[in-house]
Amino acid sequence: MKKKKQIIDKTKEIRQNAEDRVNKTPSNTSYSSSESDMLRLIHELEVHQIELEMQNDELILAKDESRKAEKKYSDLYDFAPSGYLTITKDGFISELNVAAAALLGKERINLVNKQFASFVSEKNRLEFNQFLQNVIQSEIKQSCEICIISEDYSSIYASIEGVIGRDTDLCNLTLIDITERKLVENKIREISTNWQTTFDAIEDY
């Protein structure tokens, strides 16, 4: 409703500006009734022409602003340090940025329409599928940690967050590489296990 009122107000403003521009040309000549009607028609045509010119100028300006905003968004999306991608409810990749493509180990053009789950390790496949279902069924942001198998078969641990898009059937995901943290955690767990084994052996002795 508010947007409709803004459009109406803008149309009135353009009309008034066009009227003002036409009325800037003074005329002191007297005309007959038929001539007055003709001049009124000419006046309306002039106003309408100026209205169209002004609307065209505004459309050009709006298109230029839209192009700038789109480029700014594209730069922010494409070159963000975190991986961003959009997948369908069936799990197919619809769109992704440079960082996400790097994590998956392939060029972006070769990743569109691919099943994202095919890059998830088998041990995390069920967990990821459940995560995706939670994203689809809830408006609340969901998260999980998975192991990604890249194109060269190297393992990358990633924290993944997702939310369903507004008024769409697409899921927006964020990927963050946590491989370094996971390796440290695994090393600590390994050391802790070794110490526990040694301690148990001493006790048994």
TORSEDREN-46986 format. One record per atom (N, C-alpha, C, CB): residue number from 1; residue in three letters; x, y, z. Coordinates in steps of 0.2 Angstrom, whole numbers, plus 5000, padded with zeros to 4 digits. Glycine has a CB too. Layout:
R  num  residu     u     v     w
R  NUM     ALA     X     Y     Z
...
This chain:
R  num  residu     u     v     w
R    1     MET  5004  4994  5000
R    1     MET  5000  5000  5000
R    1     MET  5004  5006  5000
R    1     MET  4995  5000  5006
R    2     LYS  5010  5006  5004
R    2     LYS  5014  5012  5005
R    2     LYS  5018  5013  4998
R    2     LYS  5019  5011  5010
R    3     LYS  5020  5007  4995
R    3     LYS  5023  5008  4988
R    3     LYS  5019  5011  4983
R    3     LYS  5026  5001  4986
R    4     LYS  5012  5009  4983
R    4     LYS  5007  5011  4978
R    4     LYS  5007  5019  4979
R    4     LYS  5001  5008  4979
R    5     LYS  5006  5021  4985
R    5     LYS  5005  5028  4987
R    5     LYS  5012  5032  4984
R    5     LYS  5004  5030  4994
R    6     GLN  5018  5029  4985
R    6     GLN  5024  5032  4983
R    6     GLN  5024  5033  4975
R    6     GLN  5030  5028  4985
R    7     ILE  5021  5028  4972
R    7     ILE  5021  5028  4964
R    7     ILE  5016  5034  4962
R    7     ILE  5019  5022  4961
R    8     ILE  5010  5034  4966
R    8     ILE  5005  5039  4964
R    8     ILE  5008  5046  4965
R    8     ILE  4999  5038  4968
R    9     ASP  5011  5047  4971
R    9     ASP  5014  5054  4973
R    9     ASP  5020  5056  4968
R    9     ASP  5017  5054  4980
R   10     LYS  5024  5051  4965
R   10     LYS  5029  5052  4961
R   10     LYS  5026  5054  4954
R   10     LYS  5033  5046  4960
R   11     THR  5020  5051  4952
R   11     THR  5017  5053  4946
R   11     THR  5014  5060  4946
R   11     THR  5011  5048  4944
R   12     LYS  5011  5061  4951
R   12     LYS  5009  5068  4952
R   12     LYS  5014  5073  4952
R   12     LYS  5005  5069  4959
R   13     GLU  5020  5072  4955
R   13     GLU  5026  5076  4955
R   13     GLU  5028  5077  4948
R   13     GLU  5031  5074  4959
R   14     ILE  5029  5072  4944
R   14     ILE  5031  5072  4937
R   14     ILE  5026  5077  4933
R   14     ILE  5032  5065  4934
R   15     ARG  5020  5075  4934
R   15     ARG  5015  5079  4931
R   15     ARG  5015  5087  4932
R   15     ARG  5008  5077  4932
R   16     GLN  5016  5088  4938
R   16     GLN  5017  5095  4940
R   16     GLN  5023  5099  4938
R   16     GLN  5017  5096  4948
R   17     ASN  5028  5095  4938
R   17     ASN  5035  5098  4935
R   17     ASN  5034  5099  4927
R   17     ASN  5040  5093  4936
R   18     ALA  5030  5094  4924
R   18     ALA  5029  5095  4917
R   18     ALA  5025  5101  4915
R   18     ALA  5026  5089  4914
R   19     GLU  5020  5102  4919
R   19     GLU  5015  5108  4919
R   19     GLU  5019  5114  4920
R   19     GLU  5009  5107  4924
R   20     ASP  5023  5114  4925
R   20     ASP  5027  5120  4926
R   20     ASP  5032  5122  4920
R   20     ASP  5031  5119  4932
R   21     ARG  5035  5117  4917
R   21     ARG  5040  5118  4912
R   21     ARG  5036  5121  4906
R   21     ARG  5043  5112  4910
R   22     VAL  5030  5118  4904
R   22     VAL  5026  5121  4899
R   22     VAL  5024  5128  4900
R   22     VAL  5020  5116  4897
R   23     ASN  5021  5129  4906
R   23     ASN  5019  5136  4908
R   23     ASN  5024  5141  4908
R   23     ASN  5015  5135  4914
R   24     LYS  5030  5139  4908
R   24     LYS  5035  5144  4908
R   24     LYS  5035  5149  4902
R   24     LYS  5042  5141  4909
R   25     THR  5032  5146  4896
R   25     THR  5032  5150  4890
R   25     THR  5026  5154  4890
R   25     THR  5032  5145  4884
R   26     PRO  5027  5161  4891
R   26     PRO  5021  5165  4892
R   26     PRO  5017  5167  4885
R   26     PRO  5023  5172  4895
R   27     SER  5011  5168  4886
R   27     SER  5007  5170  4880
R   27     SER  5002  5175  4881
R   27     SER  5004  5164  4877
R   28     ASN  5002  5181  4878
R   28     ASN  4997  5186  4879
R   28     ASN  4992  5187  4873
R   28     ASN  5000  5193  4880
R   29     THR  4992  5182  4869
R   29     THR  4987  5182  4863
R   29     THR  4980  5179  4865
R   29     THR  4990  5178  4857
R   30     SER  4975  5183  4862
R   30     SER  4968  5181  4863
R   30     SER  4966  5176  4858
R   30     SER  4963  5187  4864
R   31     TYR  4962  5171  4859
R   31     TYR  4960  5166  4854
R   31     TYR  4953  5164  4855
R   31     TYR  4964  5159  4856
R   32     SER  4950  5162  4849
R   32     SER  4943  5160  4849
R   32     SER  4942  5154  4853
R   32     SER  4940  5160  4842
R   33     SER  4936  5152  4854
R   33     SER  4934  5145  4857
R   33     SER  4938  5139  4854
R   33     SER  4927  5144  4858
R   34     SER  4937  5139  4848
R   34     SER  4940  5133  4844
R   34     SER  4947  5133  4845
R   34     SER  4938  5133  4837
R   35     GLU  4950  5139  4844
R   35     GLU  4957  5140  4844
R   35     GLU  4960  5138  4851
R   35     GLU  4960  5147  4843
R   36     SER  4956  5140  4856
R   36     SER  4958  5139  4863
R   36     SER  4958  5131  4865
R   36     SER  4953  5142  4868
R   37     ASP  4953  5128  4862
R   37     ASP  4952  5120  4862
R   37     ASP  4958  5117  4859
R   37     ASP  4946  5118  4859
R   38     MET  4960  5120  4853
R   38     MET  4966  5117  4850
R   38     MET  4972  5118  4854
R   38     MET  4967  5120  4843
R   39     LEU  4973  5124  4857
R   39     LEU  4979  5126  4861
R   39     LEU  4979  5121  4867
R   39     LEU  4979  5133  4863
R   40     ARG  4973  5120  4870
R   40     ARG  4973  5116  4876
R   40     ARG  4975  5109  4874
R   40     ARG  4965  5116  4879
R   41     LEU  4973  5106  4869
R   41     LEU  4975  5100  4866
R   41     LEU  4983  5100  4865
R   41     LEU  4972  5098  4860
R   42     ILE  4985  5105  4862
R   42     ILE  4993  5105  4861
R   42     ILE  4996  5106  4868
R   42     ILE  4994  5112  4857
R   43     HIS  4993  5109  4872
R   43     HIS  4996  5110  4879
R   43     HIS  4997  5103  4882
R   43     HIS  4992  5115  4883
R   44     GLU  4991  5099  4882
R   44     GLU  4991  5093  4885
R   44     GLU  4996  5088  4882
R   44     GLU  4984  5090  4884
R   45     LEU  4997  5089  4875
R   45     LEU  5002  5084  4872
R   45     LEU  5009  5086  4874
R   45     LEU  5001  5085  4864
R   46     GLU  5010  5093  4875
R   46     GLU  5017  5095  4877
R   46     GLU  5018  5093  4884
R   46     GLU  5017  5103  4876
R   47     VAL  5013  5093  4888
R   47     VAL  5014  5091  4895
R   47     VAL  5016  5083  4895
R   47     VAL  5008  5092  4899
R   48     HIS  5012  5080  4891
R   48     HIS  5013  5072  4891
R   48     HIS  5020  5071  4888
R   48     HIS  5007  5069  4886
R   49     GLN  5022  5074  4883
R   49     GLN  5029  5073  4880
R   49     GLN  5034  5074  4886
R   49     GLN  5030  5077  4874
R   50     ILE  5033  5080  4889
R   50     ILE  5038  5081  4894
R   50     ILE  5038  5076  4900
R   50     ILE  5037  5088  4897
R   51     GLU  5032  5074  4902
R   51     GLU  5031  5068  4907
R   51     GLU  5035  5062  4905
R   51     GLU  5024  5067  4908
R   52     LEU  5034  5060  4898
R   52     LEU  5038  5054  4896
R   52     LEU  5045  5055  4896
R   52     LEU  5035  5053  4889
R   53     GLU  5047  5061  4894
R   53     GLU  5055  5062  4894
R   53     GLU  5057  5062  4901
R   53     GLU  5056  5069  4891
R   54     MET  5054  5065  4906
R   54     MET  5056  5065  4913
R   54     MET  5056  5058  4916
R   54     MET  5051  5069  4917
R   55     GLN  5050  5054  4914
R   55     GLN  5050  5047  4916
R   55     GLN  5056  5043  4913
R   55     GLN  5043  5044  4914
R   56     ASN  5058  5044  4907
R   56     ASN  5063  5041  4904
R   56     ASN  5070  5042  4907
R   56     ASN  5063  5042  4896
R   57     ASP  5071  5049  4909
R   57     ASP  5077  5051  4913
R   57     ASP  5077  5047  4920
R   57     ASP  5077  5058  4914
R   58     GLU  5072  5046  4923
R   58     GLU  5071  5043  4929
R   58     GLU  5073  5035  4929
R   58     GLU  5065  5044  4933
R   59     LEU  5070  5032  4923
R   59     LEU  5071  5025  4922
R   59     LEU  5079  5024  4921
R   59     LEU  5067  5023  4916
R   60     ILE  5082  5029  4917
R   60     ILE  5089  5028  4915
R   60     ILE  5093  5028  4922
R   60     ILE  5091  5033  4910
R   61     LEU  5091  5033  4926
R   61     LEU  5095  5034  4932
R   61     LEU  5094  5028  4937
R   61     LEU  5092  5041  4936
R   62     ALA  5088  5026  4937
R   62     ALA  5086  5020  4942
R   62     ALA  5090  5014  4939
R   62     ALA  5079  5018  4942
R   63     LYS  5090  5013  4933
R   63     LYS  5094  5007  4930
R   63     LYS  5101  5008  4931
R   63     LYS  5093  5007  4922
R   64     ASP  5104  5014  4931
R   64     ASP  5111  5015  4933
R   64     ASP  5113  5013  4940
R   64     ASP  5113  5022  4931
R   65     GLU  5108  5015  4944
R   65     GLU  5109  5014  4951
R   65     GLU  5108  5006  4953
R   65     GLU  5104  5018  4956
R   66     SER  5104  5003  4949
R   66     SER  5103  4996  4950
R   66     SER  5109  4992  4948
R   66     SER  5097  4994  4946
R   67     ARG  5112  4994  4942
R   67     ARG  5118  4991  4940
R   67     ARG  5124  4992  4945
R   67     ARG  5120  4994  4933
R   68     LYS  5124  4998  4948
R   68     LYS  5130  4999  4953
R   68     LYS  5129  4994  4959
R   68     LYS  5130  5006  4955
R   69     ALA  5122  4994  4961
R   69     ALA  5121  4990  4967
R   69     ALA  5122  4983  4966
R   69     ALA  5113  4991  4969
R   70     GLU  5120  4980  4960
R   70     GLU  5121  4973  4958
R   70     GLU  5129  4972  4958
R   70     GLU  5118  4972  4951
R   71     LYS  5133  4976  4955
R   71     LYS  5140  4975  4955
R   71     LYS  5143  4975  4962
R   71     LYS  5143  4981  4951
R   72     LYS  5141  4979  4966
R   72     LYS  5143  4980  4973
R   72     LYS  5141  4973  4977
R   72     LYS  5140  4986  4977
R   73     TYR  5135  4971  4976
R   73     TYR  5133  4964  4979
R   73     TYR  5137  4959  4976
R   73     TYR  5126  4963  4977
R   74     SER  5138  4959  4969
R   74     SER  5142  4953  4966
R   74     SER  5149  4953  4969
R   74     SER  5142  4954  4958
R   75     ASP  5152  4959  4970
R   75     ASP  5159  4959  4972
R   75     ASP  5159  4956  4979
R   75     ASP  5162  4966  4972
R   76     LEU  5154  4958  4983
R   76     LEU  5154  4956  4990
R   76     LEU  5153  4949  4991
R   76     LEU  5149  4960  4994
R   77     TYR  5149  4946  4987
R   77     TYR  5147  4939  4987
R   77     TYR  5153  4935  4984
R   77     TYR  5141  4938  4982
R   78     ASP  5155  4937  4978
R   78     ASP  5160  4933  4974
R   78     ASP  5167  4932  4978
R   78     ASP  5161  4935  4968
R   79     PHE  5169  4938  4981
R   79     PHE  5176  4938  4984
R   79     PHE  5176  4938  4992
R   79     PHE  5179  4944  4982
R   80     ALA  5170  4936  4995
R   80     ALA  5170  4935  5002
R   80     ALA  5174  4930  5004
R   80     ALA  5162  4934  5005
R   81     PRO  5178  4930  5010
R   81     PRO  5182  4925  5013
R   81     PRO  5179  4918  5014
R   81     PRO  5186  4927  5019
R   82     SER  5172  4919  5016
R   82     SER  5169  4913  5018
R   82     SER  5165  4910  5011
R   82     SER  5163  4914  5023
R   83     GLY  5164  4903  5011
R   83     GLY  5160  4900  5006
R   83     GLY  5153  4901  5006
R   83     GLY  5162  4893  5005
R   84     TYR  5150  4904  5001
R   84     TYR  5143  4905  5000
R   84     TYR  5140  4901  4994
R   84     TYR  5141  4913  5000
R   85     LEU  5135  4897  4996
R   85     LEU  5132  4894  4990
R   85     LEU  5124  4893  4991
R   85     LEU  5135  4887  4989
R   86     THR  5121  4892  4986
R   86     THR  5113  4891  4986
R   86     THR  5112  4885  4983
R   86     THR  5110  4897  4982
R   87     ILE  5108  4881  4986
R   87     ILE  5106  4874  4984
R   87     ILE  5098  4873  4984
R   87     ILE  5109  4868  4988
R   88     THR  5096  4869  4980
R   88     THR  5089  4868  4979
R   88     THR  5087  4863  4985
R   88     THR  5087  4864  4972
R   89     LYS  5081  4862  4986
R   89     LYS  5078  4857  4991
R   89     LYS  5081  4850  4990
R   89     LYS  5071  4858  4992
R   90     ASP  5082  4849  4984
R   90     ASP  5084  4842  4982
R   90     ASP  5092  4842  4983
R   90     ASP  5082  4840  4975
R   91     GLY  5095  4847  4985
R   91     GLY  5102  4847  4986
R   91     GLY  5107  4849  4980
R   91     GLY  5104  4840  4988
R   92     PHE  5104  4851  4974
R   92     PHE  5108  4853  4969
R   92     PHE  5111  4860  4969
R   92     PHE  5104  4852  4962
R   93     ILE  5117  4861  4968
R   93     ILE  5120  4868  4968
R   93     ILE  5117  4873  4963
R   93     ILE  5128  4867  4968
R   94     SER  5114  4878  4965
R   94     SER  5112  4883  4960
R   94     SER  5116  4889  4959
R   94     SER  5105  4886  4963
R   95     GLU  5120  4891  4964
R   95     GLU  5125  4896  4964
R   95     GLU  5130  4896  4969
R   95     GLU  5121  4903  4964
R   96     LEU  5136  4898  4968
R   96     LEU  5141  4898  4973
R   96     LEU  5146  4903  4972
R   96     LEU  5144  4891  4974
R   97     ASN  5150  4905  4977
R   97     ASN  5155  4910  4976
R   97     ASN  5162  4907  4975
R   97     ASN  5155  4915  4982
R   98     VAL  5167  4911  4974
R   98     VAL  5174  4909  4973
R   98     VAL  5177  4904  4979
R   98     VAL  5179  4914  4972
R   99     ALA  5175  4907  4985
R   99     ALA  5178  4903  4991
R   99     ALA  5175  4896  4992
R   99     ALA  5176  4907  4997
R  100     ALA  5168  4896  4990
R  100     ALA  5165  4889  4990
R  100     ALA  5167  4884  4985
R  100     ALA  5157  4890  4989
R  101     ALA  5169  4887  4979
R  101     ALA  5171  4883  4974
R  101     ALA  5178  4880  4976
R  101     ALA  5172  4887  4967
R  102     ALA  5182  4885  4979
R  102     ALA  5189  4883  4981
R  102     ALA  5189  4877  4986
R  102     ALA  5193  4889  4984
R  103     LEU  5184  4877  4991
R  103     LEU  5183  4872  4996
R  103     LEU  5181  4865  4993
R  103     LEU  5178  4874  5001
R  104     LEU  5177  4866  4987
R  104     LEU  5175  4860  4984
R  104     LEU  5180  4857  4979
R  104     LEU  5169  4861  4980
R  105     GLY  5185  4862  4977
R  105     GLY  5191  4860  4973
R  105     GLY  5189  4860  4965
R  105     GLY  5193  4853  4975
R  106     LYS  5184  4864  4963
R  106     LYS  5183  4864  4956
R  106     LYS  5181  4871  4954
R  106     LYS  5177  4859  4954
R  107     GLU  5181  4872  4947
R  107     GLU  5179  4878  4945
R  107     GLU  5171  4879  4946
R  107     GLU  5181  4879  4937
R  108     ARG  5169  4885  4947
R  108     ARG  5162  4886  4948
R  108     ARG  5158  4884  4943
R  108     ARG  5161  4894  4949
R  109     ILE  5160  4885  4937
R  109     ILE  5155  4883  4931
R  109     ILE  5154  4875  4931
R  109     ILE  5159  4885  4924
R  110     ASN  5159  4872  4934
R  110     ASN  5158  4864  4934
R  110     ASN  5155  4862  4940
R  110     ASN  5165  4861  4934
R  111     LEU  5153  4866  4944
R  111     LEU  5149  4864  4951
R  111     LEU  5142  4866  4950
R  111     LEU  5152  4868  4956
R  112     VAL  5140  4870  4946
R  112     VAL  5132  4872  4946
R  112     VAL  5129  4866  4943
R  112     VAL  5131  4878  4941
R  113     ASN  5123  4864  4947
R  113     ASN  5119  4859  4945
R  113     ASN  5121  4852  4948
R  113     ASN  5117  4858  4938
R  114     LYS  5127  4852  4952
R  114     LYS  5130  4846  4955
R  114     LYS  5127  4845  4961
R  114     LYS  5137  4846  4955
R  115     GLN  5126  4839  4964
R  115     GLN  5123  4837  4970
R  115     GLN  5129  4839  4975
R  115     GLN  5121  4830  4971
R  116     PHE  5127  4843  4980
R  116     PHE  5132  4845  4985
R  116     PHE  5134  4839  4990
R  116     PHE  5129  4851  4990
R  117     ALA  5129  4835  4991
R  117     ALA  5130  4829  4995
R  117     ALA  5136  4825  4992
R  117     ALA  5124  4825  4996
R  118     SER  5137  4825  4986
R  118     SER  5142  4821  4983
R  118     SER  5149  4823  4985
R  118     SER  5142  4821  4975
R  119     PHE  5150  4829  4988
R  119     PHE  5156  4831  4991
R  119     PHE  5157  4830  4998
R  119     PHE  5157  4838  4989
R  120     VAL  5151  4827  5001
R  120     VAL  5152  4826  5008
R  120     VAL  5154  4819  5009
R  120     VAL  5144  4827  5011
R  121     SER  5158  4818  5014
R  121     SER  5161  4811  5016
R  121     SER  5155  4807  5018
R  121     SER  5166  4811  5021
R  122     GLU  5156  4800  5016
R  122     GLU  5151  4795  5018
R  122     GLU  5149  4795  5025
R  122     GLU  5153  4788  5016
R  123     LYS  5154  4796  5030
R  123     LYS  5152  4796  5037
R  123     LYS  5148  4802  5039
R  123     LYS  5159  4796  5041
R  124     ASN  5148  4807  5035
R  124     ASN  5144  4813  5037
R  124     ASN  5138  4814  5032
R  124     ASN  5148  4819  5036
R  125     ARG  5137  4809  5028
R  125     ARG  5131  4810  5023
R  125     ARG  5124  4810  5026
R  125     ARG  5131  4804  5018
R  126     LEU  5123  4806  5031
R  126     LEU  5116  4806  5034
R  126     LEU  5115  4812  5038
R  126     LEU  5116  4799  5038
R  127     GLU  5121  4814  5041
R  127     GLU  5121  4820  5046
R  127     GLU  5119  4826  5041
R  127     GLU  5127  4821  5049
R  128     PHE  5122  4827  5035
R  128     PHE  5121  4832  5031
R  128     PHE  5114  4832  5028
R  128     PHE  5126  4832  5025
R  129     ASN  5111  4826  5026
R  129     ASN  5104  4826  5024
R  129     ASN  5099  4828  5029
R  129     ASN  5103  4818  5022
R  130     GLN  5101  4826  5035
R  130     GLN  5096  4828  5041
R  130     GLN  5097  4836  5042
R  130     GLN  5098  4824  5047
R  131     PHE  5103  4838  5041
R  131     PHE  5104  4846  5042
R  131     PHE  5100  4849  5036
R  131     PHE  5111  4847  5041
R  132     LEU  5100  4847  5030
R  132     LEU  5096  4850  5025
R  132     LEU  5089  4850  5026
R  132     LEU  5098  4846  5018
R  133     GLN  5086  4844  5028
R  133     GLN  5079  4844  5030
R  133     GLN  5077  4849  5035
R  133     GLN  5077  4836  5032
R  134     ASN  5081  4850  5040
R  134     ASN  5080  4854  5046
R  134     ASN  5080  4861  5043
R  134     ASN  5085  4854  5051
R  135     VAL  5084  4863  5038
R  135     VAL  5084  4870  5035
R  135     VAL  5078  4871  5031
R  135     VAL  5090  4870  5030
R  136     ILE  5076  4866  5028
R  136     ILE  5070  4866  5023
R  136     ILE  5063  4867  5028
R  136     ILE  5069  4860  5019
R  137     GLN  5063  4864  5033
R  137     GLN  5057  4863  5037
R  137     GLN  5057  4869  5043
R  137     GLN  5057  4857  5041
R  138     SER  5062  4872  5044
R  138     SER  5063  4878  5049
R  138     SER  5065  4884  5046
R  138     SER  5067  4875  5055
R  139     GLU  5062  4890  5049
R  139     GLU  5065  4896  5047
R  139     GLU  5071  4899  5051
R  139     GLU  5059  4901  5048
R  140     ILE  5073  4894  5056
R  140     ILE  5078  4896  5060
R  140     ILE  5085  4893  5057
R  140     ILE  5077  4893  5067
R  141     LYS  5090  4897  5058
R  141     LYS  5096  4895  5055
R  141     LYS  5099  4888  5058
R  141     LYS  5102  4900  5056
R  142     GLN  5101  4884  5054
R  142     GLN  5103  4877  5056
R  142     GLN  5111  4877  5055
R  142     GLN  5100  4871  5053
R  143     SER  5114  4872  5059
R  143     SER  5122  4872  5058
R  143     SER  5124  4865  5059
R  143     SER  5125  4877  5063
R  144     CYS  5129  4863  5056
R  144     CYS  5133  4856  5058
R  144     CYS  5140  4857  5055
R  144     CYS  5129  4851  5054
R  145     GLU  5144  4852  5057
R  145     GLU  5150  4851  5054
R  145     GLU  5151  4845  5050
R  145     GLU  5155  4851  5060
R  146     ILE  5154  4846  5044
R  146     ILE  5155  4840  5040
R  146     ILE  5162  4840  5037
R  146     ILE  5150  4841  5034
R  147     CYS  5164  4834  5034
R  147     CYS  5170  4833  5031
R  147     CYS  5169  4833  5023
R  147     CYS  5173  4826  5033
R  148     ILE  5172  4837  5020
R  148     ILE  5171  4838  5013
R  148     ILE  5177  4834  5009
R  148     ILE  5170  4845  5010
R  149     ILE  5175  4830  5004
R  149     ILE  5180  4827  5000
R  149     ILE  5181  4831  4994
R  149     ILE  5179  4820  4999
R  150     SER  5186  4835  4993
R  150     SER  5187  4839  4987
R  150     SER  5189  4835  4981
R  150     SER  5193  4844  4988
R  151     GLU  5190  4838  4975
R  151     GLU  5191  4835  4969
R  151     GLU  5197  4831  4969
R  151     GLU  5191  4840  4963
R  152     ASP  5202  4833  4972
R  152     ASP  5209  4829  4973
R  152     ASP  5209  4824  4978
R  152     ASP  5215  4834  4974
R  153     TYR  5203  4823  4981
R  153     TYR  5202  4818  4986
R  153     TYR  5205  4820  4993
R  153     TYR  5204  4811  4984
R  154     SER  5206  4826  4994
R  154     SER  5209  4828  5000
R  154     SER  5203  4830  5005
R  154     SER  5214  4834  5000
R  155     SER  5204  4829  5011
R  155     SER  5198  4830  5016
R  155     SER  5199  4837  5019
R  155     SER  5199  4825  5022
R  156     ILE  5193  4841  5019
R  156     ILE  5192  4847  5022
R  156     ILE  5187  4847  5027
R  156     ILE  5191  4853  5017
R  157     TYR  5188  4849  5033
R  157     TYR  5182  4850  5038
R  157     TYR  5179  4857  5037
R  157     TYR  5185  4848  5045
R  158     ALA  5173  4857  5037
R  158     ALA  5169  4863  5037
R  158     ALA  5164  4864  5041
R  158     ALA  5167  4864  5029
R  159     SER  5163  4870  5044
R  159     SER  5157  4872  5048
R  159     SER  5152  4874  5043
R  159     SER  5158  4877  5054
R  160     ILE  5146  4872  5043
R  160     ILE  5141  4874  5038
R  160     ILE  5135  4876  5042
R  160     ILE  5139  4868  5033
R  161     GLU  5132  4882  5039
R  161     GLU  5126  4885  5042
R  161     GLU  5121  4886  5036
R  161     GLU  5127  4892  5046
R  162     GLY  5115  4885  5037
R  162     GLY  5110  4886  5032
R  162     GLY  5103  4889  5034
R  162     GLY  5109  4879  5029
R  163     VAL  5100  4892  5030
R  163     VAL  5093  4895  5031
R  163     VAL  5089  4895  5024
R  163     VAL  5094  4902  5034
R  164     ILE  5083  4893  5025
R  164     ILE  5079  4893  5019
R  164     ILE  5078  4901  5016
R  164     ILE  5072  4890  5020
R  165     GLY  5078  4902  5010
R  165     GLY  5077  4908  5007
R  165     GLY  5070  4911  5008
R  165     GLY  5079  4909  5000
R  166     ARG  5069  4917  5008
R  166     ARG  5062  4920  5009
R  166     ARG  5059  4920  5002
R  166     ARG  5063  4927  5012
R  167     ASP  5053  4917  5002
R  167     ASP  5049  4917  4996
R  167     ASP  5052  4913  4991
R  167     ASP  5047  4924  4994
R  168     THR  5057  4908  4992
R  168     THR  5060  4904  4987
R  168     THR  5060  4897  4990
R  168     THR  5067  4907  4986
R  169     ASP  5062  4892  4985
R  169     ASP  5063  4885  4987
R  169     ASP  5070  4884  4988
R  169     ASP  5059  4881  4982
R  170     LEU  5074  4889  4989
R  170     LEU  5082  4888  4989
R  170     LEU  5084  4889  4996
R  170     LEU  5085  4893  4984
R  171     CYS  5090  4885  4997
R  171     CYS  5093  4886  5004
R  171     CYS  5100  4889  5003
R  171     CYS  5094  4878  5007
R  172     ASN  5101  4894  5007
R  172     ASN  5107  4898  5007
R  172     ASN  5112  4895  5013
R  172     ASN  5106  4905  5009
R  173     LEU  5118  4893  5010
R  173     LEU  5122  4890  5015
R  173     LEU  5129  4894  5015
R  173     LEU  5124  4883  5012
R  174     THR  5132  4894  5021
R  174     THR  5138  4897  5022
R  174     THR  5143  4891  5024
R  174     THR  5138  4902  5028
R  175     LEU  5149  4891  5021
R  175     LEU  5154  4886  5023
R  175     LEU  5160  4890  5026
R  175     LEU  5156  4882  5016
R  176     ILE  5163  4887  5031
R  176     ILE  5169  4890  5034
R  176     ILE  5174  4884  5035
R  176     ILE  5168  4894  5041
R  177     ASP  5180  4885  5033
R  177     ASP  5185  4880  5033
R  177     ASP  5188  4879  5041
R  177     ASP  5191  4881  5029
R  178     ILE  5186  4874  5044
R  178     ILE  5189  4873  5051
R  178     ILE  5194  4867  5051
R  178     ILE  5182  4872  5056
R  179     THR  5197  4865  5046
R  179     THR  5201  4860  5046
R  179     THR  5207  4860  5051
R  179     THR  5205  4859  5039
R  180     GLU  5210  4866  5052
R  180     GLU  5215  4867  5056
R  180     GLU  5213  4866  5063
R  180     GLU  5218  4874  5056
R  181     ARG  5207  4868  5065
R  181     ARG  5204  4867  5072
R  181     ARG  5203  4860  5073
R  181     ARG  5198  4871  5073
R  182     LYS  5200  4857  5068
R  182     LYS  5198  4850  5069
R  182     LYS  5205  4845  5070
R  182     LYS  5194  4847  5063
R  183     LEU  5210  4847  5066
R  183     LEU  5216  4843  5067
R  183     LEU  5219  4844  5074
R  183     LEU  5221  4845  5061
R  184     VAL  5219  4850  5076
R  184     VAL  5221  4851  5083
R  184     VAL  5217  4847  5088
R  184     VAL  5221  4859  5085
R  185     GLU  5210  4847  5087
R  185     GLU  5206  4843  5092
R  185     GLU  5207  4836  5091
R  185     GLU  5198  4845  5090
R  186     ASN  5208  4833  5085
R  186     ASN  5210  4826  5085
R  186     ASN  5216  4824  5088
R  186     ASN  5210  4824  5077
R  187     LYS  5221  4829  5087
R  187     LYS  5228  4828  5090
R  187     LYS  5227  4827  5098
R  187     LYS  5233  4833  5088
R  188     ILE  5223  4832  5101
R  188     ILE  5222  4832  5108
R  188     ILE  5219  4826  5110
R  188     ILE  5218  4839  5110
R  189     ARG  5214  4824  5106
R  189     ARG  5210  4818  5108
R  189     ARG  5214  4812  5108
R  189     ARG  5204  4817  5103
R  190     GLU  5219  4812  5103
R  190     GLU  5223  4806  5102
R  190     GLU  5228  4806  5108
R  190     GLU  5227  4806  5096
R  191     ILE  5231  4812  5110
R  191     ILE  5236  4812  5116
R  191     ILE  5232  4810  5122
R  191     ILE  5239  4819  5116
R  192     SER  5226  4812  5123
R  192     SER  5222  4811  5129
R  192     SER  5221  4803  5129
R  192     SER  5215  4815  5129
R  193     THR  5219  4800  5124
R  193     THR  5218  4793  5123
R  193     THR  5224  4789  5125
R  193     THR  5215  4791  5117
R  194     ASN  5230  4791  5123
R  194     ASN  5236  4788  5124
R  194     ASN  5238  4788  5131
R  194     ASN  5242  4791  5119
R  195     TRP  5237  4794  5134
R  195     TRP  5238  4795  5141
R  195     TRP  5234  4791  5145
R  195     TRP  5238  4803  5143
R  196     GLN  5228  4790  5144
R  196     GLN  5223  4786  5147
R  196     GLN  5225  4779  5147
R  196     GLN  5216  4787  5145
R  197     THR  5227  4777  5141
R  197     THR  5229  4770  5140
R  197     THR  5235  4768  5144
R  197     THR  5231  4768  5133
R  198     THR  5240  4773  5144
R  198     THR  5246  4772  5148
R  198     THR  5245  4772  5156
R  198     THR  5251  4778  5147
R  199     PHE  5240  4777  5158
R  199     PHE  5238  4777  5165
R  199     PHE  5235  4770  5167
R  199     PHE  5234  4783  5166
R  200     ASP  5230  4768  5163
R  200     ASP  5227  4761  5164
R  200     ASP  5232  4756  5165
R  200     ASP  5222  4760  5159
R  201     ALA  5237  4756  5160
R  201     ALA  5242  4750  5160
R  201     ALA  5246  4750  5167
R  201     ALA  5246  4751  5154
R  202     ILE  5248  4757  5169
R  202     ILE  5252  4757  5175
R  202     ILE  5248  4755  5181
R  202     ILE  5254  4765  5176
R  203     GLU  5241  4757  5181
R  203     GLU  5237  4754  5187
R  203     GLU  5236  4747  5187
R  203     GLU  5230  4758  5186
R  204     ASP  5235  4744  5181
R  204     ASP  5235  4737  5181
R  204     ASP  5241  4733  5183
R  204     ASP  5233  4734  5174
R  205     TYR  5247  4737  5182
R  205     TYR  5253  4734  5184
R  205     TYR  5254  4734  5191
R  205     TYR  5259  4738  5180
